[in-house]
């Protein structure tokens, strides 16, 4: 709380959530002195920084910017123990993401720093991207485009033969692993297409589900021609879909992952694609990012659709994240309860 004084805020944005978007959103909420910093993501990949799992490697830059600041609004700024130790005046961190994976929460608690985040900011964008990748994989759209536009070949017409033509969503059994903000939106869109949707999510109990809920993951896999992953990455879900699980899918099935790469065993996926058990896969996230040059997935271009973690990349997401973050800063400055706070 500021007792009527102007709040000193560092807007540590990047090339997606621009610092200017944060500053503009803050201006609609409160009087603030804003210092803008631009971190390198996504032109520079994020990764582990000290003890936090996903952040820009910019501890020194952040410490310098936070001198005298009370509030940090960021997406990829590394809020490590070292940063917190160096910034004793910091009282609030607002992360413009669905979870504060770039914040050492234990250290923040010890330093009496409140931590907020922006749940649901990219749910619509990620759901739409999931449907786009699914359609691209089912109908071989990128492969046909590459043959015609890049190679000048009409050979993509082979995808009109019965043997090589794709599947349509109407009446197709599609299984959703996870039914949170993204999965539930994907289910609604799939139902509009006329797909036969099944859902596996042991954490959803009292919720309207668009589709048929199934009691086990194995049941969902056996009954689905397409599966799409929407679970959070935890110790429990890491490697959730491996060789055993992929073998349960009917021959010719399709796997879509726009959630987190480590949910899926990429080696097992490549084996299933190479053997012909799976017809195709569409991935936006990977076990290692950027995708290594020697990844086996790169050798399967005729059977995979690969995108560089773009599911949440829409202008609306950046603008929404800035608004959600600014609203939290406004609530904090006015002494109101915070909406999305972990401590």
C-alpha positions as CSV (number, residue, x, y, z in Angstrom):
1,X,0.0,0.0,0.0
2,X,1.2,3.5,-0.8
3,X,-0.7,5.9,1.5
4,X,-1.5,8.1,-1.5
5,X,2.0,8.4,-2.8
6,X,2.9,7.5,-6.4
7,X,3.8,3.8,-6.8
8,X,7.3,3.1,-8.2
9,X,6.9,0.3,-10.8
10,X,9.3,-1.5,-13.0
11,X,7.6,-2.8,-16.2
12,X,10.1,-5.5,-17.3
13,X,8.4,-6.5,-20.5
14,X,9.8,-8.2,-23.6
15,X,9.1,-8.3,-27.3
16,X,5.7,-9.8,-26.8
17,X,4.3,-8.1,-23.7
18,X,5.7,-4.8,-24.5
19,X,6.7,-2.5,-21.6
20,X,4.6,0.2,-23.2
21,X,1.5,-2.0,-22.9
22,X,2.1,-2.5,-19.2
23,X,2.7,1.3,-18.7
24,X,-0.5,2.1,-20.6
25,X,-2.5,-0.4,-18.6
26,X,-1.1,0.9,-15.3
27,X,-2.0,4.5,-16.3
28,X,-5.7,3.4,-16.3
29,X,-5.4,2.1,-12.8
30,X,-3.3,4.4,-10.7
31,X,-0.7,7.1,-10.5
32,X,2.6,5.4,-10.9
33,X,6.2,6.2,-11.8
34,X,7.1,3.5,-14.3
35,X,10.5,2.5,-15.4
36,X,10.4,0.4,-18.6
37,X,12.8,-2.5,-19.3
38,X,12.8,-4.7,-22.4
39,X,14.0,-8.3,-21.9
40,X,15.0,-10.5,-24.8
41,X,12.2,-13.1,-25.0
42,X,11.1,-14.5,-27.4
43,X,14.0,-13.5,-29.6
44,X,16.2,-15.0,-26.9
45,X,14.9,-18.3,-25.4
46,X,13.9,-18.6,-21.8
47,X,15.2,-21.3,-19.5
48,X,16.3,-22.1,-16.0
49,X,18.0,-19.1,-14.2
50,X,19.5,-19.8,-10.8
51,X,16.7,-21.6,-8.9
52,X,13.7,-20.6,-11.1
53,X,12.7,-22.8,-14.0
54,X,11.5,-20.5,-16.8
55,X,12.9,-16.9,-17.1
56,X,15.1,-14.6,-19.1
57,X,18.7,-14.6,-18.1
58,X,18.7,-11.0,-16.8
59,X,19.3,-11.0,-13.1
60,X,21.8,-8.1,-13.2
61,X,19.6,-6.0,-15.5
62,X,16.6,-6.6,-13.3
63,X,18.5,-5.7,-10.1
64,X,19.7,-2.4,-11.7
65,X,16.2,-1.5,-12.8
66,X,14.5,-2.3,-9.5
67,X,16.6,0.1,-7.5
68,X,14.0,2.0,-5.3
69,X,11.0,0.2,-6.9
70,X,8.1,-1.2,-4.9
71,X,6.5,-3.2,-7.7
72,X,7.7,-5.4,-10.5
73,X,5.4,-6.3,-13.4
74,X,7.0,-8.8,-15.7
75,X,6.6,-12.0,-17.8
76,X,10.1,-13.4,-17.9
77,X,12.1,-11.4,-15.3
78,X,14.0,-13.8,-13.1
79,X,12.8,-13.1,-9.5
80,X,15.5,-15.2,-7.8
81,X,16.7,-15.1,-4.2
82,X,19.7,-13.0,-5.5
83,X,17.3,-10.4,-7.0
84,X,15.1,-10.3,-3.9
85,X,18.1,-9.9,-1.6
86,X,19.3,-7.0,-3.7
87,X,15.9,-5.2,-3.8
88,X,14.7,-4.7,-0.2
89,X,12.1,-2.2,-1.2
90,X,10.2,-4.6,-3.5
91,X,6.8,-5.4,-2.1
92,X,4.8,-6.8,-5.0
93,X,5.6,-8.9,-8.1
94,X,3.0,-9.4,-10.7
95,X,3.8,-12.1,-13.4
96,X,2.0,-11.7,-16.7
97,X,1.7,-15.5,-17.1
98,X,-0.6,-18.3,-16.1
99,X,1.8,-19.2,-13.3
100,X,4.8,-17.5,-11.6
101,X,7.4,-20.1,-12.7
102,X,10.0,-17.3,-12.9
103,X,9.6,-16.5,-9.2
104,X,11.3,-18.1,-6.2
105,X,8.1,-18.2,-4.1
106,X,9.8,-19.3,-0.9
107,X,12.3,-16.5,-1.1
108,X,9.5,-14.0,-1.9
109,X,7.6,-15.1,1.2
110,X,10.7,-14.6,3.3
111,X,11.2,-11.1,1.9
112,X,7.5,-10.3,2.5
113,X,6.9,-9.8,-1.2
114,X,3.4,-10.6,-2.5
115,X,3.3,-12.6,-5.8
116,X,0.4,-12.4,-8.3
117,X,-0.1,-13.9,-11.7
118,X,-2.5,-13.7,-14.7
119,X,-4.5,-17.0,-15.0
120,X,-6.4,-17.6,-18.2
121,X,-4.7,-14.8,-20.2
122,X,-4.0,-17.0,-23.2
123,X,-6.7,-19.6,-22.9
124,X,-8.6,-18.5,-25.9
125,X,-5.5,-18.1,-28.1
126,X,-4.1,-21.5,-27.1
127,X,-7.4,-23.2,-27.7
128,X,-7.7,-21.7,-31.2
129,X,-4.2,-22.6,-32.0
130,X,-4.8,-26.2,-30.8
131,X,-7.8,-26.5,-33.2
132,X,-5.6,-25.0,-36.0
133,X,-2.8,-27.5,-35.5
134,X,-5.3,-30.4,-35.2
135,X,-6.9,-29.5,-38.6
136,X,-3.4,-29.0,-40.1
137,X,-2.3,-32.5,-39.0
138,X,-5.6,-34.2,-40.0
139,X,-5.7,-32.7,-43.5
140,X,-1.9,-32.5,-44.2
141,X,-2.2,-28.7,-44.9
142,X,1.4,-27.7,-44.2
143,X,2.8,-30.6,-46.3
144,X,0.6,-29.7,-49.2
145,X,1.5,-26.1,-48.9
146,X,5.2,-26.9,-48.9
147,X,4.9,-29.0,-52.0
148,X,3.0,-26.4,-54.0
149,X,4.3,-23.1,-52.7
150,X,7.9,-23.9,-52.0
151,X,8.7,-26.8,-54.4
152,X,6.2,-25.8,-57.2
153,X,4.9,-29.4,-57.2
154,X,1.3,-30.6,-57.6
155,X,2.2,-33.8,-55.8
156,X,0.1,-32.8,-52.9
157,X,-2.8,-33.9,-54.9
158,X,-2.0,-37.4,-53.6
159,X,-3.6,-36.3,-50.4
160,X,-6.9,-36.5,-52.4
161,X,-6.4,-40.3,-52.9
162,X,-8.4,-42.5,-50.5
163,X,-5.2,-44.0,-49.1
164,X,-3.6,-40.6,-48.2
165,X,-6.6,-38.4,-47.5
166,X,-7.1,-37.1,-44.0
167,X,-9.8,-37.4,-41.3
168,X,-12.6,-34.9,-40.7
169,X,-13.6,-33.7,-37.3
170,X,-17.3,-34.5,-37.7
171,X,-18.1,-37.7,-35.9
172,X,-14.4,-38.2,-35.1
173,X,-13.6,-39.5,-31.6
174,X,-11.3,-36.9,-30.0
175,X,-10.0,-37.3,-26.5
176,X,-8.9,-34.4,-24.2
177,X,-6.4,-35.0,-21.5
178,X,-7.1,-32.1,-19.2
179,X,-10.1,-29.9,-18.9
180,X,-9.0,-26.5,-17.6
181,X,-9.3,-23.1,-19.2
182,X,-7.8,-24.3,-22.5
183,X,-9.2,-27.8,-22.6
184,X,-12.8,-26.7,-21.9
185,X,-12.6,-24.2,-24.8
186,X,-11.2,-26.8,-27.2
187,X,-14.0,-29.1,-26.2
188,X,-16.7,-26.5,-27.0
189,X,-15.2,-25.8,-30.4
190,X,-14.8,-29.6,-31.2
191,X,-18.5,-30.1,-30.3
192,X,-19.4,-27.4,-32.7
193,X,-17.6,-29.3,-35.4
194,X,-19.6,-32.4,-34.5
195,X,-16.6,-34.3,-33.0
196,X,-17.3,-37.0,-30.5
197,X,-15.5,-35.6,-27.5
198,X,-14.3,-37.5,-24.5
199,X,-12.5,-36.0,-21.5
200,X,-10.1,-37.3,-18.9
201,X,-9.3,-35.0,-16.0
202,X,-9.3,-36.5,-12.4
203,X,-9.2,-33.0,-10.9
204,X,-12.5,-31.8,-12.4
205,X,-15.4,-32.9,-10.3
206,X,-18.3,-30.5,-10.4
207,X,-18.1,-28.9,-13.8
208,X,-20.1,-28.9,-17.0
209,X,-18.2,-30.9,-19.5
210,X,-18.7,-30.6,-23.2
211,X,-18.4,-34.2,-24.1
212,X,-18.3,-37.6,-22.3
213,X,-16.2,-37.9,-19.2
214,X,-14.3,-41.2,-19.0
215,X,-13.0,-42.7,-15.7
216,X,-9.4,-43.5,-16.8
217,X,-6.7,-42.3,-19.2
218,X,-6.5,-45.8,-20.7
219,X,-10.2,-45.8,-21.6
220,X,-9.8,-42.4,-23.3
221,X,-6.8,-43.5,-25.3
222,X,-8.5,-46.7,-26.6
223,X,-11.6,-44.8,-27.7
224,X,-9.9,-41.8,-29.4
225,X,-8.6,-41.3,-33.0
226,X,-7.1,-37.9,-31.9
227,X,-5.8,-37.0,-28.5
228,X,-4.9,-33.4,-27.4
229,X,-3.0,-32.6,-24.2
230,X,-4.1,-29.8,-21.9
231,X,-2.8,-31.0,-18.5
232,X,-0.5,-28.9,-16.3
233,X,3.1,-30.1,-16.1
234,X,3.8,-31.5,-12.6
235,X,5.9,-34.3,-11.2
236,X,2.8,-36.5,-11.6
237,X,2.1,-35.6,-15.3
238,X,5.7,-35.5,-16.6
239,X,5.9,-38.3,-19.2
240,X,2.2,-38.9,-18.9
241,X,2.0,-40.1,-22.5
242,X,4.7,-42.6,-23.2
243,X,5.2,-45.8,-25.3
244,X,2.6,-47.8,-23.3
245,X,0.0,-45.1,-23.7
246,X,0.6,-44.4,-27.4
247,X,0.3,-48.2,-28.0
248,X,-3.3,-48.0,-26.7
249,X,-4.4,-45.6,-29.4
250,X,-6.0,-47.1,-32.5
251,X,-3.7,-47.4,-35.5
252,X,-3.6,-44.3,-37.5
253,X,-4.3,-41.9,-34.6
254,X,-3.1,-38.3,-34.2
255,X,-1.5,-36.7,-31.2
256,X,-1.6,-32.9,-30.5
257,X,0.3,-31.1,-27.8
258,X,0.1,-27.4,-27.3
259,X,0.5,-27.7,-23.5
260,X,4.0,-28.6,-22.2
261,X,6.5,-30.7,-24.0
262,X,7.5,-33.0,-21.1
263,X,4.0,-34.3,-20.9
264,X,4.9,-36.4,-23.9
265,X,7.7,-38.8,-24.4
266,X,9.1,-37.5,-27.7
267,X,11.2,-40.6,-28.4
268,X,8.2,-42.9,-28.0
269,X,6.2,-40.5,-30.2
270,X,8.9,-40.7,-33.0
271,X,8.9,-44.5,-32.7
272,X,5.1,-44.6,-33.1
273,X,5.2,-42.3,-36.1
274,X,8.1,-44.2,-37.8
275,X,6.3,-47.5,-37.3
276,X,3.1,-46.2,-38.8
277,X,1.1,-46.8,-35.6
278,X,0.4,-43.0,-35.5
279,X,-0.4,-41.3,-38.7
280,X,0.7,-37.8,-37.6
281,X,1.4,-35.5,-34.7
282,X,1.2,-31.7,-34.2
283,X,3.4,-30.1,-31.6
284,X,3.9,-26.6,-30.4
285,X,6.0,-27.5,-27.2
286,X,8.9,-29.8,-26.7
287,X,11.0,-31.4,-24.1
288,X,13.9,-29.1,-25.0
289,X,13.3,-25.6,-26.4
290,X,14.5,-24.4,-28.8
291,X,14.1,-27.8,-30.6
292,X,17.6,-29.2,-31.1
293,X,18.9,-29.4,-34.7
294,X,19.4,-33.2,-34.3
295,X,15.8,-33.9,-33.0
296,X,14.3,-36.9,-34.6
297,X,11.1,-34.9,-35.1
298,X,12.8,-33.0,-37.8
299,X,13.3,-36.2,-39.8
300,X,9.5,-36.8,-39.9
301,X,8.4,-33.6,-41.7
302,X,5.9,-35.5,-43.8
303,X,4.1,-36.8,-40.6
304,X,4.4,-33.9,-38.2
305,X,3.4,-30.3,-37.8
306,X,5.9,-28.4,-35.7
307,X,5.6,-24.8,-34.5
308,X,7.9,-22.9,-32.1
309,X,5.8,-22.5,-29.0
310,X,3.3,-20.1,-30.5
311,X,0.1,-21.2,-28.9
312,X,-0.3,-18.2,-26.7
313,X,1.0,-15.7,-29.3
314,X,-1.8,-13.2,-30.1
315,X,-1.9,-9.5,-29.6
316,X,-5.0,-9.9,-27.5
317,X,-3.1,-12.1,-25.0
318,X,-0.4,-9.4,-24.6
319,X,-3.0,-6.7,-24.0
320,X,-5.1,-8.9,-21.7
321,X,-2.0,-9.9,-19.6
322,X,-1.0,-6.2,-19.2
323,X,-4.6,-5.3,-18.1
324,X,-4.8,-8.2,-15.6
325,X,-1.4,-7.3,-14.1
326,X,-2.2,-3.5,-13.9
327,X,-5.5,-4.3,-12.2
328,X,-3.6,-6.3,-9.5
329,X,-1.2,-3.4,-9.0
330,X,-4.2,-1.0,-8.6
331,X,-5.8,-3.3,-6.0
332,X,-2.6,-3.5,-4.1
333,X,-2.1,0.3,-4.1
334,X,-5.6,0.8,-2.9
335,X,-5.3,-1.8,-0.1
336,X,-7.9,-4.0,-1.7
337,X,-7.8,-7.9,-1.7
338,X,-5.7,-9.2,-4.6
339,X,-7.5,-11.4,-7.1
340,X,-4.7,-13.9,-8.1
341,X,-2.1,-14.0,-5.3
342,X,0.0,-16.8,-4.0
343,X,1.1,-15.2,-0.8
